[in-house]
Amino acid sequence: MNFVHIEDFFHPDAGYQVNLLTKLQLNQGHSVTIVTSELEKFPSWLIAFFGKDDIQRKDAAFTERTGVKVVRVPLLGFYSGRSIYKRSIFRRVDRLDPDVLFIHGEDTLIAMEYLLRVRRLRFPIVFDCHMLEMASENRFKEMFRFCYRKYFTPIIIKHHIPLIRVVDSDYVQKCLGIPLERTELLSFGTDTQYFSPNKDARKAFRNAHGIDDEAFVVLYAGKLDNSKGGMFLAETIKAKLTPSRVSNITFVVVGNTADEYGAAVEQLFAGSENRIIRFGTQSYPDLASFYQAADIAIYPKQCSLSFFEAQSCGLPVLFEANEINNQRAAWGGAIAFKAGDMDDFRSKILYLEGMPAKEFDKLAENGRRYVLENYNYAPIAQKFTDVMIAAHTQFHKKTARV
């Protein structure tokens, strides 16, 4: 089949859902195209993590590597986390003649525009939802949710538009009025073969960066903005953390910073009493060696999709206690600290460092098993495809009756 995906923000070096899902769907034998935004009108804070330099060459390299085509559409602007596309996007998508159109984010502006056009479409649409209540900080959110429930939810329900939840949350029901039984739950995952423990890679990385074999390496790989707790992390590891079991604790921090907030974060890192090795944002494939070299992965705020890569590489994870993270920790491969509590965050790092080897190895084993059994992305991607094919079948049954 011919699948077209619309994703407001796509970067070929990222490891987001659209990067992996489209590649796997092409491997399943489908034709796949990503329609996305040009990056010129994105705010600097959003694109700083991956950057926009040489994006055409990187798109072309992604297509050469995966077979997935990338089409960038100009924007009128960007507001409240949403791309405002020029009207040409509809003509571009029509020319691609999709069998199914997958729109990432049911509450994006383009998703809502397609809902208003649903009666005139020649193809079915499928949505997904990544949203969590804790991630919604817009002061107009209640007004938006009211309007969505009133005008858009009835269209989704009336036309039986598939909606896939990629996190186990009741957000769509609680906030948008879409019954959970009208949705599918298909969580994100990872490539468990590529992201796996590797002793040789661990040794090579440590040798290359002057890290002792016996050092306890704490990894953070991700955004360093306010939403992901960049300042909180920098303040947490400013004062010396003294190990009880190993020679030293080394922090490896991966990710770009931007603007005044980022400069303040970098200043704290530079003044830390701990050893911190800084790296800029890495491409998704290159992250494997970082996970393989570390002992634990930490996430100072909210939750992160890179959790799956970390656990797949056998890393125990330390993150804040919240709805999603508590579910992930229940398998015994991760532990949580009290959200926003710097002292608890520090003490949990030291707790993991000082944990007896058998207990620590059990944490690592549980984390790897959790991902292998539940989040191996190849079979998950097939389930996404099954939803899309079912939508295509249902759509053409309905149009045949009309």
C-alpha positions in Angstrom: 0.0 0.0 0.0 0.9 3.7 -0.4 1.2 5.2 3.1 1.7 8.9 3.7 2.6 10.3 7.1 2.2 13.9 8.2 4.4 14.9 11.1 4.8 18.6 12.0 8.4 18.1 13.1 10.6 15.6 11.4 14.4 15.4 11.6 16.2 12.6 9.8 18.8 12.2 12.6 16.2 11.7 15.3 14.9 8.5 16.8 11.2 9.5 17.0 8.3 7.3 16.2 7.9 8.5 12.6 11.6 7.7 11.9 11.3 4.1 12.9 7.7 3.3 11.9 8.1 4.5 8.4 11.3 2.6 7.9 9.8 -0.6 9.2 6.6 -0.1 7.1 8.8 0.2 4.0 10.5 -3.0 5.0 7.1 -4.6 5.2 6.7 -3.9 1.5 4.7 -0.6 1.5 5.5 2.7 -0.2 6.0 5.3 2.5 6.3 9.1 2.3 6.7 11.6 5.2 5.2 15.0 4.6 6.5 17.5 7.1 7.4 21.2 7.7 10.2 23.3 6.3 12.2 24.3 9.3 12.8 28.0 8.6 9.9 29.3 10.7 10.3 26.9 13.6 11.4 28.7 16.9 15.1 28.4 17.7 14.4 26.7 21.0 12.7 23.8 19.2 15.2 23.2 16.5 18.3 23.8 18.6 18.5 20.2 19.8 18.9 18.7 16.3 19.7 21.8 14.2 18.6 22.7 10.7 21.8 23.0 8.9 22.2 21.0 5.7 18.7 19.6 6.2 18.2 18.8 2.5 21.3 16.6 2.4 20.3 14.9 5.6 16.8 14.2 4.2 18.3 12.8 1.1 20.6 10.6 3.2 17.6 9.4 5.2 15.8 8.4 2.0 18.9 6.6 0.6 19.3 4.8 3.9 15.7 3.8 4.5 13.9 4.2 1.2 11.3 6.5 2.8 10.7 9.7 0.9 10.6 13.1 2.6 8.5 16.0 1.4 8.9 19.4 3.1 6.0 21.9 2.9 6.4 25.6 3.6 4.7 27.1 6.6 2.8 30.3 7.2 4.0 30.1 10.8 4.3 28.1 14.0 2.2 28.7 17.1 1.5 26.9 20.3 3.5 23.8 19.3 1.7 23.5 16.0 2.8 24.0 12.4 0.5 26.3 10.3 0.9 25.0 6.8 0.3 26.8 3.6 -2.7 25.5 1.7 -0.4 23.8 -0.7 -0.1 20.9 1.7 -3.5 19.5 0.7 -2.5 19.5 -3.0 0.8 17.9 -2.2 -0.8 15.1 -0.2 -3.5 14.6 -2.9 -0.8 14.2 -5.6 0.9 11.5 -3.5 -2.4 9.6 -3.8 -2.2 7.8 -0.4 -4.1 4.6 0.3 -4.0 5.8 4.0 -3.0 9.1 5.5 -1.5 8.8 9.0 -1.5 12.1 10.9 0.8 12.2 13.9 -1.0 14.1 16.6 -4.8 14.3 16.7 -4.7 17.8 18.1 -2.3 19.3 15.6 -3.8 22.0 13.4 -3.4 19.9 10.2 -5.3 17.0 11.9 -8.1 19.3 12.8 -8.2 20.7 9.2 -8.4 17.2 7.8 -11.3 16.4 10.2 -13.2 19.3 8.7 -12.6 17.9 5.2 -13.3 14.3 6.1 -16.5 14.0 4.0 -14.6 15.0 0.8 -11.5 12.8 1.3 -10.7 10.0 -1.2 -8.7 8.1 1.4 -9.0 7.2 5.1 -7.1 9.0 7.9 -5.6 7.6 11.0 -4.4 9.6 14.0 -2.2 8.9 17.0 -1.9 10.7 20.3 1.4 11.2 22.2 0.0 13.7 24.7 0.1 13.5 28.5 -1.7 15.7 31.0 1.6 16.6 32.7 3.1 17.9 29.4 0.3 20.3 28.8 1.3 23.8 30.0 -0.5 26.2 27.7 -2.6 28.6 29.6 -5.4 28.3 27.0 -5.5 24.5 27.3 -9.0 24.3 28.9 -10.5 26.5 26.2 -8.8 24.4 23.5 -10.0 21.2 25.0 -13.6 22.5 25.2 -13.5 23.5 21.5 -12.0 20.1 20.6 -14.7 18.2 22.5 -17.4 20.3 20.9 -16.3 20.4 17.3 -13.8 17.7 16.6 -14.4 14.7 18.9 -17.9 14.2 17.4 -16.4 13.9 13.9 -13.9 11.3 15.1 -16.7 9.3 16.7 -19.2 9.7 13.9 -16.8 8.7 11.1 -15.0 6.0 13.2 -11.6 7.5 12.6 -8.9 5.3 14.2 -6.9 6.9 17.0 -3.9 5.1 18.4 -2.6 6.0 21.9 1.1 5.5 22.1 1.2 6.1 25.9 -1.0 4.3 28.4 -2.9 7.4 29.6 -6.5 8.4 29.7 -5.7 11.9 28.3 -7.9 11.5 25.2 -10.9 10.5 27.3 -10.4 12.8 30.2 -9.4 15.9 28.2 -10.9 15.4 24.7 -13.9 13.3 25.4 -12.9 10.4 23.1 -13.8 7.1 24.8 -10.8 4.8 25.5 -12.7 1.9 24.0 -12.8 3.8 20.7 -8.9 3.9 20.6 -6.0 1.5 20.2 -3.1 1.3 22.6 0.1 0.6 20.7 3.1 1.8 22.7 6.4 3.1 21.2 9.4 0.7 21.2 12.9 0.3 19.9 15.2 -1.8 17.7 16.2 -4.4 20.4 18.9 -5.9 18.2 20.7 -2.7 17.5 20.2 -1.3 21.0 21.6 -4.2 23.1 24.4 -4.7 25.6 27.9 -4.8 24.0 31.0 -5.2 26.2 33.4 -4.4 23.3 31.5 -1.2 22.5 31.5 -0.3 26.2 35.3 -0.7 26.5 36.0 1.1 23.2 33.9 4.2 24.2 35.5 4.4 27.6 39.0 4.1 26.2 38.3 6.8 23.7 37.1 9.2 26.3 39.4 8.5 29.2 36.9 6.8 31.4 38.1 4.1 33.8 36.8 0.6 33.4 35.6 0.7 37.0 34.0 4.2 36.9 30.3 4.4 37.5 29.0 6.2 34.3 25.7 8.1 34.6 24.2 9.0 31.2 21.7 11.7 30.3 20.8 11.9 26.6 18.1 14.3 25.6 16.9 17.8 25.5 18.3 20.2 28.1 15.5 22.7 28.1 13.0 23.6 30.9 10.5 21.0 29.8 13.0 18.1 30.3 14.6 19.6 33.4 17.9 20.8 32.1 18.5 23.3 34.9 17.3 20.8 37.5 19.8 18.3 36.3 22.7 20.8 36.2 21.9 21.9 39.8 21.5 18.4 41.0 25.0 17.3 39.9 26.8 20.6 40.7 27.9 19.4 44.1 30.2 16.4 44.5 28.6 13.0 44.6 31.0 10.7 46.4 30.8 7.0 45.5 30.8 4.2 48.0 31.6 1.2 45.7 33.7 2.4 42.8 36.6 4.8 42.2 34.6 7.7 40.7 31.3 8.8 39.2 31.4 10.2 35.7 28.4 12.0 34.1 28.0 11.8 30.4 25.5 14.5 29.2 24.4 14.4 25.6 22.3 17.1 23.9 22.5 20.7 22.6 21.5 23.7 24.6 20.0 27.0 23.3 19.4 30.6 24.3 20.0 32.1 27.8 18.5 29.1 29.6 21.0 26.8 27.8 23.9 29.1 28.6 23.0 29.0 32.3 22.8 25.2 32.2 26.2 25.0 30.5 27.7 27.3 33.1 26.5 25.0 35.9 27.9 22.0 34.1 31.3 23.7 33.7 31.4 24.6 37.4 30.4 21.1 38.7 32.5 19.4 41.3 31.8 16.1 39.4 33.4 15.0 36.2 31.0 15.8 33.3 31.8 14.9 29.7 29.6 16.9 27.4 28.5 15.9 23.9 26.2 17.7 21.5 23.1 16.1 20.1 23.8 12.7 18.4 22.1 11.0 15.5 19.8 8.2 16.6 22.1 5.3 15.4 25.2 6.9 17.1 23.4 6.9 20.5 23.9 3.1 20.9 27.5 3.4 21.9 26.6 5.9 24.7 24.0 3.6 26.2 26.4 0.7 25.9 29.2 2.5 27.7 27.1 3.7 30.6 26.0 2.1 33.9 22.6 3.9 34.4 20.5 6.4 32.5 18.8 9.2 34.2 15.8 11.4 33.2 15.3 14.5 35.4 11.8 15.5 34.3 8.7 14.1 32.6 9.3 10.9 30.6 11.3 10.1 27.5 11.1 7.7 24.5 14.8 7.1 24.8 14.0 5.1 28.0 13.4 2.2 25.7 16.8 2.4 24.1 18.4 2.7 27.5 16.6 -0.3 28.9 17.2 -2.3 25.7 20.9 -1.8 26.3 20.6 -3.2 29.8 20.7 0.1 31.7 18.8 0.6 34.9 16.9 3.8 34.7 16.3 6.6 37.3 13.5 9.0 36.5 10.9 11.2 38.3 7.8 9.6 39.7 4.8 10.3 37.5 2.0 8.4 35.8 3.9 6.9 32.9 7.2 6.3 34.7 5.6 4.5 37.6 4.1 2.1 35.1 7.5 1.6 33.5 9.2 1.0 36.9 6.7 -1.7 37.9 8.7 -4.3 36.0 11.7 -3.9 38.3 14.2 -2.3 35.9 13.9 1.3 36.9 13.4 3.3 40.1 11.8 6.7 40.6 12.7 9.8 42.7 10.2 12.3 44.0 9.5 14.8 41.2 11.4 18.0 41.7 13.2 16.8 44.8 16.9 17.4 44.2 18.1 15.6 47.4 16.1 12.5 46.5 17.5 12.6 43.0 21.0 12.7 44.3 20.4 10.0 46.9 18.9 7.7 44.3 22.0 8.1 42.1 24.2 7.1 45.0 21.8 4.3 45.9 22.2 2.8 42.5 26.0 3.3 42.6 26.3 1.5 45.9 23.9 -1.3 45.2 25.3 -4.8 45.5 26.3 -6.3 42.1 23.7 -9.0 42.1 20.8 -6.6 42.8 22.2 -4.2 40.2 22.5 -6.9 37.6 18.9 -7.9 38.3 17.7 -4.4 37.6 19.6 -4.4 34.3 18.2 -7.8 33.4 14.6 -6.8 34.3 14.9 -3.7 32.1 16.2 -5.5 29.1 13.5 -8.2 29.5 10.8 -5.6 29.9 11.6 -4.1 26.5 12.2 -7.4 24.7 8.8 -8.7 25.8 6.8 -5.5 25.3 8.5 -2.9 23.2 10.4 -4.7 20.4 9.3 -2.2 17.6 9.2 -4.6 14.6 6.0 -6.4 15.8 4.6 -3.1 17.1 5.1 -1.5 13.7 3.1 -4.4 12.2 0.2 -3.6 14.5 0.3 0.0 13.4 0.1 -1.2 9.8 -2.7 -3.5 10.6 -4.7 -0.6 11.9 -4.0 1.4 8.7 -5.0 -1.5 6.5 -8.2 -2.1 8.5 -9.0 1.7 8.1 -8.5 1.3 4.3 -10.8 -1.7 4.1 -13.5 0.0 6.2 -13.3 3.2 4.2 -13.8 1.5 0.9 -16.6 -0.7 2.2 -18.4 2.5 3.3 -17.8 4.4 0.0 -19.0 1.3 -2.0 -22.3 1.5 -0.1 -22.8 5.2 -0.8 
